[in-house]
Amino acid sequence: MTLVTENILNAAKTGHQASVNHVVRQWYPRIYNFSYKYFSDHDLAMDTTQKTFISMYQNLKNLKENGKFTQWLYQIAFNSCKEESRKQKRRRVFPFLKITSKKDGKQLLETFTEDLPDTDFEKQELGVILHQALNKINEEQRIVVIMKEYEGFKFREIAEILQISENTVKARMYYGLNALRKILEKWNINQETVRYEL
């Protein structure tokens, strides 16, 4: 769903500062959360989010189709994450992570069975486990899983953002979820505890 109107986006493309600020305010939380899921680190997420919006500001005038703004912005965010990731000597994984709730309207890996006691503590505990598992799978597969399950993109849109074929996206999604399943089963987390689908 588009978070900014056509008029605001057009004004932002001309450099109108209030419109640019409006775009940043509307999209900052989503881009930060995307970056945070990629790194599982607040500081790295903040850095890449800032770089994403600096790049957006510098290149917005070159965006030809306003309807492609979402994919275009996520492509910038993805490239910023990749660039920052290359700078890291090792991947940093932290156990205390923000858990997104279903109220945000996103598809989540943290989908619980109805008979599971519905407490914040249990949701947080399982959420932490899922985030840790996510950080153990192949980076190419991880980014596809994040975009599909957390950000709600279609396979076609992910292919456009990552500049790969749709079949490649589907394959990475399949192998990524399969890898997650194996990790969770190794940790004795099964479908009776958390629902996930291949």
C-alpha positions as CSV (number, residue, x, y, z in Angstrom):
1,M,0.0,0.0,0.0
2,T,1.4,3.4,-1.0
3,L,2.1,5.6,2.1
4,V,2.5,8.8,0.2
5,T,0.2,10.5,-2.3
6,E,1.2,11.2,-6.0
7,N,1.2,14.9,-5.3
8,I,3.5,14.6,-2.3
9,L,5.9,12.4,-4.2
10,N,6.0,14.7,-7.2
11,A,6.7,17.6,-5.0
12,A,9.4,15.7,-3.2
13,K,11.0,14.9,-6.6
14,T,11.4,18.6,-7.2
15,G,13.2,19.0,-3.9
16,H,10.3,20.5,-1.9
17,Q,11.7,19.9,1.6
18,A,8.4,19.6,3.5
19,S,7.3,16.8,1.0
20,V,10.7,15.1,1.3
21,N,10.3,15.2,5.1
22,H,6.8,13.7,4.8
23,V,8.1,10.8,2.7
24,V,10.9,10.1,5.2
25,R,8.5,10.2,8.2
26,Q,6.1,7.8,6.5
27,W,8.6,5.3,5.4
28,Y,11.3,5.5,8.1
29,P,9.7,2.9,10.4
30,R,9.3,0.3,7.6
31,I,12.9,0.8,6.3
32,Y,14.3,0.7,9.8
33,N,12.4,-2.5,10.6
34,F,13.6,-4.1,7.4
35,S,17.2,-3.2,8.1
36,Y,16.8,-4.3,11.7
37,K,15.6,-7.8,10.6
38,Y,18.5,-8.0,8.2
39,F,21.2,-7.2,10.9
40,S,19.5,-7.9,14.2
41,D,21.4,-4.8,15.4
42,H,20.0,-1.4,16.2
43,D,23.1,0.7,15.3
44,L,23.6,-1.0,12.0
45,A,19.9,-0.6,11.2
46,M,20.0,3.1,12.0
47,D,23.1,3.6,9.8
48,T,21.7,1.8,6.8
49,T,18.3,3.5,7.2
50,Q,20.0,6.9,7.2
51,K,22.0,6.0,4.2
52,T,18.9,4.7,2.4
53,F,17.1,8.0,2.8
54,I,20.2,10.1,1.9
55,S,20.4,8.1,-1.3
56,M,16.6,8.4,-1.8
57,Y,16.9,12.2,-1.5
58,Q,19.8,12.4,-3.9
59,N,18.2,10.2,-6.6
60,L,14.4,10.7,-6.2
61,K,14.3,13.1,-9.2
62,N,15.5,10.2,-11.3
63,L,12.5,7.9,-10.4
64,K,10.5,7.6,-13.6
65,E,7.4,5.7,-12.3
66,N,5.9,6.8,-9.1
67,G,4.0,3.5,-8.9
68,K,7.4,1.8,-8.5
69,F,8.5,3.9,-5.5
70,T,8.1,1.1,-2.9
71,Q,10.2,-1.4,-4.9
72,W,12.7,1.4,-5.7
73,L,13.1,2.4,-2.1
74,Y,13.5,-1.2,-0.9
75,Q,16.1,-1.7,-3.6
76,I,18.1,1.2,-2.1
77,A,17.6,-0.2,1.4
78,F,18.7,-3.7,0.3
79,N,21.8,-2.3,-1.4
80,S,22.6,-0.2,1.7
81,C,22.4,-3.3,3.8
82,K,24.6,-5.3,1.5
83,E,27.2,-2.6,1.5
84,E,27.2,-2.4,5.3
85,S,27.3,-6.1,5.6
86,R,30.5,-6.3,3.5
87,K,32.1,-4.0,6.0
88,Q,31.4,-6.2,8.9
89,K,34.2,-8.7,9.9
90,R,31.6,-11.1,11.2
91,R,27.8,-11.2,11.5
92,R,26.6,-9.9,14.8
93,V,23.6,-11.7,16.4
94,F,22.0,-10.4,19.6
95,P,19.4,-12.3,21.6
96,F,17.2,-9.4,22.5
97,L,15.2,-8.4,19.5
98,K,12.1,-6.4,18.8
99,I,9.1,-8.6,18.0
100,T,6.6,-7.2,15.5
101,S,3.0,-8.0,16.3
102,K,0.3,-9.2,14.0
103,K,-1.5,-5.8,14.6
104,D,1.0,-4.3,12.2
105,G,-0.7,-6.1,9.3
106,K,2.5,-7.9,8.3
107,Q,2.8,-11.6,7.6
108,L,5.0,-13.0,10.4
109,L,7.0,-16.0,11.1
110,E,5.7,-15.8,14.6
111,T,2.3,-17.3,13.8
112,F,1.1,-19.3,16.8
113,T,-1.3,-22.2,17.0
114,E,-4.6,-21.5,18.7
115,D,-4.0,-23.9,21.5
116,L,-0.7,-22.3,22.5
117,P,-1.0,-20.0,25.6
118,D,-1.1,-16.5,24.2
119,T,1.2,-14.5,26.5
120,D,3.6,-11.7,25.7
121,F,6.5,-13.6,27.3
122,E,5.9,-16.7,25.2
123,K,5.6,-14.7,22.0
124,Q,8.8,-12.9,22.8
125,E,10.6,-16.1,23.6
126,L,9.6,-17.8,20.4
127,G,10.2,-14.6,18.4
128,V,13.8,-14.5,19.7
129,I,14.3,-18.1,18.7
130,L,12.9,-17.4,15.2
131,H,15.1,-14.4,14.7
132,Q,18.1,-16.3,15.8
133,A,17.3,-19.1,13.4
134,L,16.7,-16.6,10.6
135,N,20.2,-15.2,11.2
136,K,21.7,-18.6,10.7
137,I,20.5,-19.2,7.2
138,N,22.1,-18.2,3.9
139,E,22.1,-14.4,3.4
140,E,20.5,-14.6,0.0
141,Q,17.7,-16.9,1.4
142,R,17.3,-14.7,4.5
143,I,16.6,-11.5,2.6
144,V,13.9,-13.3,0.5
145,V,12.3,-14.7,3.6
146,I,12.3,-11.2,5.2
147,M,10.8,-9.5,2.2
148,K,8.1,-12.2,1.7
149,E,7.1,-13.1,5.3
150,Y,7.8,-9.8,7.1
151,E,7.4,-7.1,4.4
152,G,4.6,-8.9,2.5
153,F,6.1,-8.4,-1.0
154,K,5.0,-10.6,-3.9
155,F,7.5,-12.9,-5.6
156,R,7.4,-10.6,-8.6
157,E,8.2,-7.5,-6.6
158,I,11.0,-9.2,-4.7
159,A,12.5,-10.3,-8.1
160,E,12.4,-6.7,-9.2
161,I,14.0,-5.3,-6.0
162,L,16.8,-7.9,-6.0
163,Q,17.1,-7.9,-9.8
164,I,16.9,-11.6,-10.1
165,S,14.4,-13.9,-11.8
166,E,11.1,-14.8,-10.1
167,N,12.0,-18.5,-10.2
168,T,15.3,-17.7,-8.3
169,V,13.3,-15.8,-5.7
170,K,10.9,-18.8,-5.3
171,A,13.9,-21.2,-5.0
172,R,15.6,-19.1,-2.4
173,M,12.3,-18.9,-0.4
174,Y,11.8,-22.6,-0.5
175,Y,15.4,-23.4,0.5
176,G,15.3,-20.7,3.1
177,L,12.2,-21.9,4.8
178,N,13.5,-25.5,4.6
179,A,16.7,-24.4,6.3
180,L,14.7,-22.6,9.0
181,R,12.6,-25.8,9.5
182,K,15.7,-27.9,10.0
183,I,17.2,-25.4,12.4
184,L,14.0,-25.2,14.4
185,E,13.6,-29.0,14.5
186,K,17.2,-29.2,15.7
187,W,16.3,-26.9,18.5
188,N,13.2,-29.0,19.2
189,I,10.8,-26.3,17.9
190,N,8.2,-28.0,15.8
191,Q,4.8,-27.3,14.3
192,E,3.1,-27.9,17.6
193,T,5.0,-25.0,19.0
194,V,5.1,-22.6,16.0
195,R,3.5,-22.8,12.6
196,Y,5.6,-22.4,9.5
197,E,4.9,-23.4,6.0
198,L,7.1,-24.6,3.1
